[in-house]
Each structure stands twice: as structure tokens, then as C-alpha cells.
Amino acid sequence: MATPLSHPSPSPLRTVAVVGLGTMGTGIAEVLARAGREVIGVDISAAQAARSVSALEASTARAVARGRLSEEERAGLLARVRTSTDLSAVADADLVIEVAPESYEIKQQIFRELDAVVRPETILATGTNALSVTRLAAGSARPERVLGLHFFNPAPAMKLVEVVSSVLTAPQAVAAVTDLAVELGKEPVAVGDRPGFVADGLLFGYLNQAAAMYEARYASREDIDAAMRLGCGLPMGPLALLDLIGVDTARTVLDAMYAESRDRLHAPAPILKQLSEAGLTGRKAGRGFYTYAAPGSAEVVPDALTPAAGSTGAQGRTVRSVGVAGSGTMASGIAEVFAKAGYDVVLAARTEEKAESAKSRIGKSLSRSVAKGRLTEEAAAGILDRIVPAGSYEAFADVDLAVEAIAEDLDVKRQLFQALDKVCKPGAVLATTTSSLPVVACARATSRPQDVIGMHFFNPAPAMKLVEVVRTVLTGEDVHATVREVCARIGKHPVDCGDRAGFIVNALLFPYLNNAVKMVEEHYATLDDIDAAMKLGGGYPMGPFELLDVVGLDVSLAIEKVLHREFRDPGLAPAPLLEHLVAAGCLGRKTGRGFREYARR
């Protein structure tokens, strides 16, 4: 089980060896040397050791140029690092960190050789994130001194370090390494020995599902990545991240996770095997899901799969006026977006009072923008004037685009689309903002299913750039073109996807959230450690439990149930703990209690 860690006493680990001087090993060496440790770097390749020194020199030179190091500090740092191709050079190390390739054979050979070289009290750490620390420890002559020390890439920048104990590890060894991690400026989290640990255990399942989604041709690689960046605020899309990590590395981690969990969500997507065996392992090879300017380059270059610039295909319909159905936060946010873009907007609700209330909410939102200097008072007044509230959908008679943003209830939505079918003029585009219901069911409620499409905005609509554009098998090409053109005019980024549960974002996000709940259920890690691991190790803006409490546990459970029903995968079954909390009325921030408790407003 993971526990928060902090130890005030200075670590006795003054001399640290790093075995394996690739990108990660070099980064760890820099972190250690910056913290005043004597560092012995070892690699079987003299050329790789030389490249590591060059990389360290370049990295520290950049730090000097940015004012983060003085020349004197840089000289001292570099002087504390020496390299060798001979493992016997680590004889005096207090701690040895192994970051060799993810292979039991290679790592066990290193540990056997280290047993013959280092002092009895030396601690041996493996940097693995996929292999069993217990199995590696059992092959050592000193299993009580073996543990896992999992840094994240790039090691100098990433704050998280997972300290991994096996059933054989002595508590004193864990404490000493934890003290060191704190002194290195890292945030250590203690975890048990299972593939992926906390951060990668959650991350790689999500990456695997994204690879499977791409392989199924559900959405393009660009749209999958844009959806997760813009819809969830992630620093990178999943396919770009797989290229950065290494497709072969991801496959190895997932193989290990599946061997333990037998969860189909962890079974590596076949495309990972195909790319790995073709040598298309990502950035390091110059090609993976994307193509790069050169091996090791971060610059993506166009290839045969790169979408053509500009509009190709059908001509869109003219849209001058928009109707927005609904009176909640999402409806008012969408109406604000359209009015800001210059459209005349009819905001219709079940009563005149509800529509006026929704317009009032927009007025307050615009006032906040004025107060922050984002709008002038004149501009805000002009935007508000373009919005006409109405207490009946009859007011949609002349709109070119009708956008439904009412309750997430299929019967209610069908009734609305039946009404829109009667009220809206021929040629009007009818859109639903559903996040989990079948768009085609709304389309079939009308006599013009070819005019119906999904436009899934994200909350808050004025701030979030993403719109998932959801075509059914009946949607007209000109309707699709129309909505993409409208998205461009309102400053949103459209991504195309088909009409199936979860679309892109929710289909990838909610299984990850569900797996985090399962991790707590299994007493593997705490809420705080999991949230910290994903923010510090994955660069996520919020941890999974923070996000669940914001979204609402009832909403999250409903989406999980929809995904499970649609795909019939046992791994998508909602975690019992989530169901229990919802049954108890603990729905998150809106009720004052979810996974955590909140002060009542």
C-alpha cells in the first residue's frame, strides 16, 4: 500500500552509481550531481558513456544560460560525475541504481555482478516500471537490500519518484532511499511491487485503449491526441506520448500488467506489436504513430496519414442564426459562445422565466470578462443583445442550426427532436450535445435523420476549445461540413468520431478513472498518493479522485455503465466502491462529500 513519505534526517547515501547511461540514466545522474552526490556512471558502451557526458554538459550549459546554475556550480556538478565501462568501478557506492533495458536476463545479470563487487551494506535499486522487483531481489545475494526506485522522464524536471518495496525489502533500506529522494527535491511515494506501480499502472491502460481506438479507425491519430489535450488538459496526446515513451517499452509494460491482471484492457493492442516488430518504436526510431524529422527528433513531419490542409469534401450549409435548447450551465455557455462569434441566438427553454434566467447567467459571465479586461462593456452589451430568450421551441422556426443542450435522458431528448422536426425549417441542422447517448436515436426521432449530428461541447463551453463532432451512419456530408465550418468560426477545435458510447474523450478518460478507484479498493495506494502520482508523474492537471469529485460520482457511474453496456468488456464494469458511494448519496463536491469531504458553501 502506498503511503506519504518524508524523513528529515540526512541520507547516508553520498556516493551513488547509475548503471545504464541512456536518457533516463543520464537524467538521474544529473539530479544526483546537482544535489551534491558523487556519481559513478556505468555503461557497457564507451560511446554511450561519452554521449551521456556530452548530454550532461549540454544540459548544464542550458541551465547556466537560463540563470539556474552559475558557472562555478556547473563546474562542480560535472566534476562530481565520472563514467566507466567497468562495473567494478561502483565498488565504493552506497547506492546503485540500475536503469538497463527492461529484460529480466539483463537486469539479473547486472545484479549478480553487483553482488560480487559492492559492500554488504550497499543498497541496490532497479529503475524498472514493468518487471517484478521481488523476482529481481530473489536472484540477488542480498534481497533485503534490493528495492525499486522509479524516476519519471525527464528525471531533472519530474517531481515524482516511486519507491517500490518487495516482501523481502528491509525497512531501513526503504527509509534511506526515501530520505535521499526528499533531498533530491523529489516527492517520493511508497508502493508495493506490481507491474506499472501507481502512475504507469493507470497511464498505460489508457495509452493502450487509445492505441486500440486508433487501430479500429474510430478516429485519426491527430483527433485522438487533440481530444485528450484539449478535452482533458493533458500535456500530450496518448499516441504522441507512446512515441515519446517508446512503443516497444509500452508493449513490455502492458505485457507485464496483463500477465498479472488478466484484464483485457491491459492486453497490448495488436498495433503495438506490429509497430515494435517493424522497428517503428517512436521518436527514438524516427517513426512510430507519427513520423519525425530524424531518429530522436521531436519534430513531427507530414507523412501519408497527415490530413490535407484546408477543407476538402462537401460544401457546408449557410448558418446565420442558431437556436440553443436548454436553460442549464451548458446551454447558457454554448449560447454565449455563438453570440460572441457574431451569430444571432435564440435561447429557448420550457418557460420564459427559465430562458430569462439563462440569459442572466450569460450576462454575469460577460461581466466577469469585462472585469478581467477581456471584453469592453460595449462588446459585452452587443453580445447579450444578440441573444433572444424564448419560452417555446416555436421560436426556432427560422434558425439555421438548432443545438440541444437539455438533460441527459434519451426519452426527453427524443421528444425534443420530434418537436424540432416539426418546428425547424427544411435544411436546418439539428445537433445534440449528448456526451453518452446514441446520436442516431435522436436522429431517428425525426423525419430528417440526415440533418442530425452530435456536437459535444466541454464544460465550461466558453473556455474549452474542444468539440467532438459525431456523425451517425445517416448524417449528410454537407451537415458534417457545416458543423466543422461553424466550429472554426466560433474558435473551437473539432475532432471527428463515430456514434458510439463515450466518443473519444469519455471512452478513454472514464476507464482510467474507474481503474484508479479499483486501485484504492484493492488497498494498493491511497487517494492522495494516486492523485499526486498522476499530477507529478503524468503531468495531469488534476488527480483522478479530484476529477471524479468535480465531475460528480453519479455522472461518472452513469458513463461507466454506458461504456460497459456498449463494449461488454468486464474490465469496464464500474468499480463497486464507486457504486457504493453513489448509493450513499456521496456524489462529490456538489453534495459536500465524495471520495473526499468538502466544506459546505
FITIDREN-503130 format. One line per field, with one value per residue (C-alpha): residue number from 0; x, y, z. Coordinates in nm, 2 decimals. Each point is the difference from the previous one (the first is absolute). Last residue first. Layout:
<sites>
num: c(NUM;...) .
px: c(X;...) .
py: c(Y;...) .
pz: c(Z;...) .
</sites>
This chain:
<sites>
num: c(600;599;598;597;596;595;594;593;592;591;590;589;588;587;586;585;584;583;582;581;580;579;578;577;576;575;574;573;572;571;570;569;568;567;566;565;564;563;562;561;560;559;558;557;556;555;554;553;552;551;550;549;548;547;546;545;544;543;542;541;540;539;538;537;536;535;534;533;532;531;530;529;528;527;526;525;524;523;522;521;520;519;518;517;516;515;514;513;512;511;510;509;508;507;506;505;504;503;502;501;500;499;498;497;496;495;494;493;492;491;490;489;488;487;486;485;484;483;482;481;480;479;478;477;476;475;474;473;472;471;470;469;468;467;466;465;464;463;462;461;460;459;458;457;456;455;454;453;452;451;450;449;448;447;446;445;444;443;442;441;440;439;438;437;436;435;434;433;432;431;430;429;428;427;426;425;424;423;422;421;420;419;418;417;416;415;414;413;412;411;410;409;408;407;406;405;404;403;402;401;400;399;398;397;396;395;394;393;392;391;390;389;388;387;386;385;384;383;382;381;380;379;378;377;376;375;374;373;372;371;370;369;368;367;366;365;364;363;362;361;360;359;358;357;356;355;354;353;352;351;350;349;348;347;346;345;344;343;342;341;340;339;338;337;336;335;334;333;332;331;330;329;328;327;326;325;324;323;322;321;320;319;318;317;316;315;314;313;312;311;310;309;308;307;306;305;304;303;302;301;300;299;298;297;296;295;294;293;292;291;290;289;288;287;286;285;284;283;282;281;280;279;278;277;276;275;274;273;272;271;270;269;268;267;266;265;264;263;262;261;260;259;258;257;256;255;254;253;252;251;250;249;248;247;246;245;244;243;242;241;240;239;238;237;236;235;234;233;232;231;230;229;228;227;226;225;224;223;222;221;220;219;218;217;216;215;214;213;212;211;210;209;208;207;206;205;204;203;202;201;200;199;198;197;196;195;194;193;192;191;190;189;188;187;186;185;184;183;182;181;180;179;178;177;176;175;174;173;172;171;170;169;168;167;166;165;164;163;162;161;160;159;158;157;156;155;154;153;152;151;150;149;148;147;146;145;144;143;142;141;140;139;138;137;136;135;134;133;132;131;130;129;128;127;126;125;124;123;122;121;120;119;118;117;116;115;114;113;112;111;110;109;108;107;106;105;104;103;102;101;100;99;98;97;96;95;94;93;92;91;90;89;88;87;86;85;84;83;82;81;80;79;78;77;76;75;74;73;72;71;70;69;68;67;66;65;64;63;62;61;60;59;58;57;56;55;54;53;52;51;50;49;48;47;46;45;44;43;42;41;40;39;38;37;36;35;34;33;32;31;30;29;28;27;26;25;24;23;22;21;20;19;18;17;16;15;14;13;12;11;10;9;8;7;6;5;4;3;2;1;0) .
px: c(-2.09;0.05;0.37;0.10;0.05;0.21;-0.10;-0.33;-0.13;-0.14;-0.30;0.11;0.37;-0.04;-0.30;-0.01;-0.37;0.06;-0.10;0.26;0.27;-0.09;0.01;0.34;0.13;-0.14;0.22;-0.21;0.04;0.24;0.25;-0.28;-0.03;-0.35;0.08;-0.33;-0.13;0.33;0.04;-0.35;0.05;0.33;-0.18;-0.28;0.27;0.18;-0.32;-0.09;0.36;-0.01;0.23;0.18;0.02;0.13;0.26;0.15;-0.01;0.19;0.27;-0.04;0.21;0.17;0.38;0.03;0.25;-0.08;-0.37;-0.07;0.21;-0.14;-0.36;0.10;0.19;-0.29;-0.26;0.21;0.17;-0.02;-0.30;-0.18;-0.29;0.24;0.14;-0.35;-0.09;0.30;-0.11;-0.34;0.17;0.20;-0.31;-0.16;0.25;0.04;-0.36;-0.08;0.24;-0.06;-0.37;-0.12;-0.24;-0.01;-0.10;0.32;0.27;0.13;0.19;-0.09;0.22;-0.21;0.03;-0.37;0.07;0.21;-0.28;-0.25;0.20;0.03;-0.38;-0.07;0.23;-0.17;-0.34;0.13;0.11;-0.35;-0.03;-0.17;0.29;0.03;0.25;0.13;0.20;0.19;0.05;0.31;0.12;-0.13;-0.04;-0.34;-0.14;0.08;-0.04;0.07;-0.20;-0.13;-0.15;-0.18;-0.17;-0.36;-0.08;0.01;-0.25;-0.27;-0.34;0.11;0.01;0.25;0.26;-0.03;0.06;0.29;0.18;0.03;0.03;0.33;0.11;-0.31;0.04;-0.27;-0.01;-0.28;0.11;-0.27;-0.06;-0.38;-0.12;0.00;-0.33;-0.12;0.34;0.09;-0.30;0.10;0.35;-0.12;-0.20;0.31;0.21;-0.24;-0.01;0.38;0.07;0.31;-0.20;0.00;0.26;-0.15;0.15;-0.22;0.19;-0.15;-0.26;-0.33;-0.26;0.21;-0.24;-0.26;0.23;-0.19;0.09;0.24;0.31;0.16;0.38;0.17;-0.06;0.23;0.29;-0.05;-0.01;0.33;0.16;-0.10;0.12;0.34;0.11;0.30;0.09;-0.06;-0.30;-0.14;0.03;-0.18;-0.28;-0.03;-0.05;-0.26;-0.19;0.01;-0.16;-0.27;-0.06;-0.06;-0.24;-0.19;-0.03;-0.12;-0.26;-0.13;-0.07;0.11;0.32;0.11;0.31;-0.03;0.34;0.10;0.36;0.29;0.27;-0.08;-0.36;0.09;0.23;-0.26;-0.27;0.23;0.07;-0.38;-0.08;0.28;-0.08;-0.37;-0.29;-0.04;-0.05;0.25;-0.12;0.25;-0.02;0.22;0.10;0.05;0.03;0.33;0.16;0.11;0.36;0.33;0.04;0.35;0.32;0.02;0.00;0.33;-0.02;0.24;0.26;0.05;0.28;-0.01;0.30;0.10;0.31;0.17;0.01;-0.05;-0.27;-0.27;-0.28;-0.31;-0.14;0.36;0.28;0.34;0.13;0.04;-0.32;-0.22;0.07;-0.04;0.24;-0.25;-0.02;-0.10;-0.25;-0.18;0.01;-0.15;-0.26;-0.12;-0.13;0.19;-0.23;-0.04;-0.37;-0.05;0.06;0.21;0.13;0.35;0.10;-0.19;0.21;0.33;-0.12;-0.11;0.35;0.18;-0.24;0.05;0.38;-0.03;-0.21;0.25;-0.07;-0.01;-0.19;-0.25;-0.03;-0.08;-0.27;-0.15;-0.02;0.24;-0.01;-0.35;-0.27;-0.28;-0.20;0.27;0.29;-0.22;-0.19;0.31;0.17;-0.30;-0.06;0.36;0.01;-0.32;-0.32;-0.19;0.26;0.00;0.38;-0.05;-0.24;0.23;0.29;-0.21;-0.10;0.36;0.09;-0.27;0.11;0.36;-0.08;-0.17;0.27;0.25;-0.09;-0.06;0.24;0.02;0.04;-0.05;0.23;-0.14;0.01;0.17;-0.03;0.30;-0.03;0.33;0.23;0.31;0.00;-0.35;0.11;0.30;-0.21;-0.22;0.30;0.11;-0.35;-0.05;0.33;-0.08;-0.34;0.18;-0.13;-0.11;-0.37;0.10;0.01;-0.03;0.09;-0.19;0.17;-0.21;0.14;0.06;0.25;0.34;-0.12;-0.15;-0.16;-0.12;0.20;-0.08;0.22;-0.07;0.15;0.28;0.19;-0.22;0.07;0.37;0.14;-0.22;-0.23;-0.28;0.03;-0.06;-0.31;-0.12;0.06;-0.23;0.04;-0.19;0.10;0.37;0.24;0.16;0.17;0.29;0.09;0.35;0.05;0.18;0.25;-0.02;0.18;-0.11;-0.37;0.03;0.07;-0.30;-0.21;0.12;-0.08;-0.35;-0.06;0.10;-0.19;-0.31;-0.01;-0.12;0.32;0.25;-0.09;0.17;0.04;0.30;0.00;0.29;0.25;0.36;0.02;-0.18;0.31;-0.02;-0.28;0.26;-0.11;0.08;-0.13;0.07;-0.24;0.09;0.22;-0.30;-0.19;0.30;0.04;-0.37;0.00;0.29;-0.16;-0.31;-0.32;-0.36;0.07;-0.14;0.34;0.14;-0.28;0.06;0.37;-0.12;-0.20;0.28;0.26;-0.23;-0.08;0.38;0.06;-0.28;0.13;0.34;-0.16;-0.18;0.32;0.17;-0.28;-0.05;-0.13;0.10;-0.05;0.16;-0.15;0.13;-0.31;-0.04;-0.37;0.08;0.21;-0.29;-0.25;0.26;0.06;-0.37;-0.03;0.29;-0.16;-0.33;0.14;0.24;0.28;-0.06;0.13;-0.02;0.22;-0.06;0.25;-0.14;-0.28;0.00;-0.32;-0.05;-0.28;-0.33;-0.19;-0.31;-0.23;-0.37;-0.11;-0.07;-0.13) .
py: c(2.67;-0.33;-0.09;-0.31;-0.36;-0.24;-0.29;0.16;0.24;0.36;-0.09;0.19;-0.07;-0.37;-0.23;-0.16;-0.09;-0.34;-0.18;0.22;-0.10;-0.37;0.01;0.16;-0.25;-0.28;0.11;0.04;-0.29;0.11;-0.28;-0.25;0.13;0.00;0.30;0.19;-0.11;0.06;0.34;0.10;-0.12;0.20;0.31;-0.04;-0.06;0.32;0.20;-0.14;0.06;0.37;0.16;0.19;-0.30;-0.22;0.26;0.03;-0.38;-0.04;0.26;0.34;0.19;-0.33;0.03;-0.38;-0.05;0.30;0.03;-0.37;-0.10;0.27;-0.11;-0.36;0.08;0.21;-0.26;-0.27;-0.29;-0.37;-0.04;-0.21;0.25;0.28;-0.15;-0.08;0.37;0.09;-0.26;0.18;0.33;-0.16;-0.17;0.35;0.19;-0.20;-0.06;0.34;0.18;-0.18;-0.07;-0.13;-0.25;-0.03;0.24;0.05;0.26;0.32;0.26;0.37;0.27;0.30;0.36;0.07;0.03;-0.32;-0.19;0.14;-0.13;-0.34;0.00;0.08;-0.26;-0.27;0.12;0.00;-0.36;-0.10;-0.19;-0.35;-0.22;0.24;0.28;0.13;0.33;0.01;0.37;0.11;0.35;0.01;0.36;0.11;-0.35;-0.06;-0.29;-0.19;0.02;-0.32;0.10;-0.31;-0.01;0.01;0.12;-0.35;-0.12;0.21;-0.13;0.03;-0.24;-0.21;0.28;0.01;-0.38;0.05;0.23;-0.30;0.13;0.07;0.36;0.15;0.34;-0.07;0.18;0.07;0.17;0.20;-0.10;0.00;0.25;-0.10;-0.04;-0.35;-0.17;0.21;-0.15;-0.36;0.09;0.12;-0.32;-0.20;0.20;-0.06;-0.37;-0.02;0.18;0.21;0.32;0.28;0.14;-0.03;0.21;0.13;0.13;0.21;0.17;0.12;-0.20;-0.03;0.23;-0.29;-0.15;0.19;0.22;0.22;0.20;0.21;0.01;0.25;0.28;-0.18;0.00;0.37;0.09;-0.20;0.18;0.34;-0.08;-0.09;-0.37;-0.19;0.27;-0.23;0.21;-0.02;-0.38;-0.01;0.21;-0.24;-0.29;0.20;0.08;-0.37;-0.09;0.26;-0.17;-0.33;0.17;0.15;-0.34;-0.15;0.28;-0.04;-0.36;-0.34;0.16;0.18;0.21;0.14;0.12;0.24;-0.10;0.23;-0.23;0.13;-0.09;-0.36;-0.04;0.16;-0.24;-0.29;0.12;0.06;-0.35;-0.16;0.17;-0.09;0.17;-0.23;0.02;0.22;0.14;0.14;0.26;0.07;-0.35;-0.06;-0.37;-0.17;-0.11;-0.36;-0.13;0.18;0.29;0.12;-0.19;-0.36;-0.25;-0.17;-0.37;-0.02;0.20;0.35;0.07;-0.01;0.17;-0.16;-0.15;-0.32;-0.16;0.27;0.24;-0.21;-0.22;-0.06;-0.32;-0.12;0.15;0.16;-0.30;0.18;0.19;-0.30;-0.38;-0.06;-0.29;-0.22;-0.23;0.29;0.15;-0.33;-0.09;0.34;-0.03;-0.32;0.20;-0.13;-0.19;0.25;0.08;-0.38;-0.03;-0.31;0.20;-0.15;-0.11;0.31;0.24;-0.17;0.00;0.36;0.11;-0.18;0.15;0.34;-0.04;-0.12;0.30;0.24;0.25;0.29;-0.19;-0.12;0.37;0.11;-0.27;0.10;0.37;0.22;0.25;-0.11;0.27;-0.26;0.11;0.20;-0.25;-0.31;0.10;0.13;-0.33;-0.21;0.25;-0.01;-0.38;-0.02;-0.13;-0.33;-0.16;-0.31;0.04;0.35;-0.11;-0.29;0.24;0.22;-0.30;-0.09;0.36;-0.01;-0.34;0.14;0.30;-0.17;-0.26;0.26;0.23;-0.25;-0.30;-0.09;-0.37;-0.09;0.04;0.22;0.38;0.27;0.35;0.23;0.37;0.11;0.28;-0.22;0.02;-0.15;-0.29;-0.06;-0.03;-0.25;-0.20;-0.03;-0.08;-0.27;-0.16;0.02;-0.17;-0.31;-0.12;-0.37;0.05;0.24;0.37;0.26;0.37;0.19;0.34;0.29;0.35;-0.01;0.26;-0.15;-0.35;0.07;-0.26;-0.14;-0.16;-0.35;-0.12;-0.37;-0.20;-0.23;0.00;-0.28;-0.21;-0.01;-0.29;0.11;-0.22;0.05;0.38;-0.01;-0.22;0.23;0.31;-0.15;0.16;0.28;0.33;-0.09;0.25;-0.27;0.08;-0.17;0.12;-0.04;-0.14;-0.32;0.21;-0.01;-0.22;-0.37;0.09;0.26;-0.28;-0.19;0.31;0.09;-0.36;0.03;0.32;-0.14;-0.32;0.16;0.24;0.36;0.17;0.12;0.27;-0.14;0.23;-0.09;0.14;0.04;-0.02;-0.11;-0.29;0.18;0.00;-0.38;0.03;0.10;0.23;0.31;0.34;0.28;0.26;0.23;0.22;0.08;0.14;0.20;0.16;0.08;0.16;0.22;0.10;0.09;-0.20;0.09;0.32;-0.12;-0.01;-0.19;-0.26;-0.03;-0.08;-0.25;-0.19;0.02;-0.13;-0.28;-0.10;-0.01;-0.22;-0.23;-0.01;-0.10;-0.28;-0.12;-0.01;-0.20;-0.25;-0.24;0.30;0.12;0.34;0.06;0.30;0.19;0.16;0.38;0.03;0.12;-0.32;-0.22;0.17;0.00;-0.38;-0.06;0.18;-0.19;-0.33;0.10;0.10;-0.30;-0.04;-0.35;-0.07;0.31;0.00;0.21;0.13;0.19;-0.23;0.08;0.20;0.30;-0.04;0.17;-0.29;0.05;-0.26;-0.03;-0.36;-0.24;-0.35) .
pz: c(0.09;0.18;0.06;-0.20;0.09;-0.22;-0.22;-0.03;0.26;0.00;-0.22;-0.31;0.08;-0.05;-0.03;0.35;0.00;0.16;-0.33;-0.18;0.25;-0.04;-0.38;0.00;0.25;-0.22;-0.29;-0.31;-0.25;-0.28;0.06;-0.06;-0.37;-0.13;-0.23;0.01;0.33;0.18;-0.16;0.10;0.35;0.03;-0.13;0.27;0.27;-0.09;0.00;0.34;0.13;-0.10;-0.25;0.28;0.24;-0.28;-0.11;0.35;0.02;-0.34;0.08;-0.16;-0.26;-0.11;-0.05;0.02;0.28;0.22;-0.07;-0.05;0.30;0.23;-0.07;0.06;0.32;0.14;-0.08;0.17;-0.17;-0.04;0.24;-0.27;0.01;-0.04;-0.33;-0.11;0.03;-0.22;-0.25;-0.02;-0.07;-0.28;-0.14;0.01;-0.20;-0.32;-0.09;0.15;-0.24;-0.33;-0.03;0.33;-0.15;-0.38;-0.27;-0.20;0.05;-0.15;0.21;-0.02;0.16;0.10;-0.09;-0.07;-0.38;-0.01;0.18;-0.25;-0.29;0.16;0.06;-0.36;-0.14;0.20;-0.12;-0.36;0.04;0.12;0.33;-0.04;0.12;0.30;0.01;0.33;0.00;0.34;0.08;0.18;0.09;0.36;0.14;-0.12;0.03;0.36;-0.03;-0.33;-0.32;-0.17;-0.33;-0.13;-0.34;-0.14;-0.35;-0.17;0.26;-0.16;0.11;0.36;0.30;-0.20;0.03;0.38;0.01;-0.25;0.25;0.24;0.37;0.18;-0.04;-0.15;-0.16;-0.27;-0.33;-0.26;-0.32;-0.17;-0.36;0.03;0.26;0.37;0.18;-0.08;0.01;0.31;0.18;-0.08;0.10;0.33;0.07;-0.09;0.24;0.29;-0.08;-0.02;0.33;0.04;0.08;-0.26;-0.23;-0.35;-0.27;-0.29;-0.30;-0.28;0.22;-0.15;0.19;0.32;0.19;-0.01;0.26;0.27;0.29;-0.20;0.08;-0.27;0.00;-0.24;0.25;0.25;-0.25;-0.07;0.37;0.06;-0.29;0.13;0.35;-0.14;0.01;0.14;0.25;0.30;0.12;-0.36;0.00;0.34;-0.15;-0.29;0.24;0.19;-0.32;-0.10;0.33;-0.07;-0.33;0.18;0.24;-0.29;-0.16;0.33;0.05;-0.36;0.07;-0.15;-0.13;-0.31;-0.07;-0.35;-0.12;-0.27;-0.08;0.04;0.15;0.35;-0.06;-0.08;0.30;0.24;-0.13;0.07;0.36;0.06;-0.12;0.21;0.32;-0.02;-0.20;-0.30;-0.38;-0.19;-0.33;-0.24;-0.27;-0.31;-0.11;-0.37;-0.09;-0.04;-0.33;0.00;-0.02;0.06;0.23;0.08;0.07;-0.10;0.29;0.07;-0.06;-0.29;0.20;0.12;0.25;0.38;0.16;0.33;-0.15;0.13;-0.34;-0.26;-0.11;0.17;-0.14;0.23;0.15;0.00;-0.21;0.06;0.19;0.33;-0.06;-0.02;-0.02;-0.37;0.00;-0.19;0.30;0.22;-0.24;-0.05;0.37;0.10;-0.28;0.17;0.30;0.31;0.24;0.28;-0.07;-0.03;0.38;0.07;0.29;0.05;-0.35;-0.14;0.19;-0.11;-0.37;0.05;0.12;-0.29;-0.26;0.14;-0.02;-0.37;-0.09;0.16;0.27;-0.25;-0.27;0.26;0.12;-0.36;-0.01;0.34;-0.07;0.20;0.28;0.11;0.03;-0.01;-0.31;-0.17;0.05;-0.01;-0.31;-0.18;0.04;-0.13;-0.28;-0.12;0.01;-0.20;0.15;0.01;-0.23;0.22;0.03;0.13;0.27;0.09;0.04;0.22;0.21;0.05;0.11;0.26;0.13;0.00;0.22;0.29;0.08;-0.13;0.29;0.27;-0.04;-0.37;0.08;0.37;0.29;0.28;0.00;0.20;-0.15;-0.01;-0.09;-0.14;0.10;0.00;0.38;0.00;-0.23;0.23;0.31;-0.19;-0.09;0.36;0.13;-0.26;0.09;0.37;-0.06;-0.13;-0.34;-0.03;-0.05;-0.28;0.04;-0.27;0.05;-0.27;-0.08;-0.11;-0.06;-0.38;-0.13;0.06;-0.08;-0.34;0.02;0.33;0.27;0.13;0.29;0.06;0.29;0.08;0.34;0.16;-0.31;0.07;-0.21;-0.28;-0.21;0.25;-0.04;-0.37;0.05;0.27;-0.21;-0.26;-0.34;-0.16;0.15;0.05;0.15;0.22;0.33;0.17;0.35;0.12;0.35;-0.11;-0.21;-0.38;-0.26;0.01;0.07;-0.28;-0.25;0.10;-0.01;-0.35;-0.12;0.15;-0.18;-0.34;0.03;0.15;-0.29;0.01;-0.13;0.27;0.26;0.30;0.30;0.23;0.35;0.25;-0.29;0.08;-0.24;-0.28;-0.23;0.00;-0.26;-0.26;-0.29;0.20;0.08;0.24;0.13;0.30;-0.23;-0.22;0.30;0.13;-0.34;-0.03;0.35;-0.10;-0.33;0.20;-0.03;-0.07;-0.18;-0.33;-0.17;0.29;-0.02;-0.37;0.07;0.26;-0.27;-0.26;0.24;0.12;-0.36;-0.08;0.30;-0.11;-0.35;0.14;0.20;-0.31;-0.20;0.28;-0.02;0.29;0.20;0.35;0.16;0.34;0.18;0.30;0.15;0.04;-0.09;-0.35;-0.04;0.09;-0.24;-0.28;0.05;-0.01;-0.33;-0.15;0.11;-0.15;-0.33;-0.03;0.24;0.15;0.35;0.22;0.31;0.31;0.25;0.29;0.11;0.37;-0.04;0.22;0.26;-0.08;-0.14;-0.21;-0.15;-0.08;-0.01;-0.28;0.08) .
</sites>
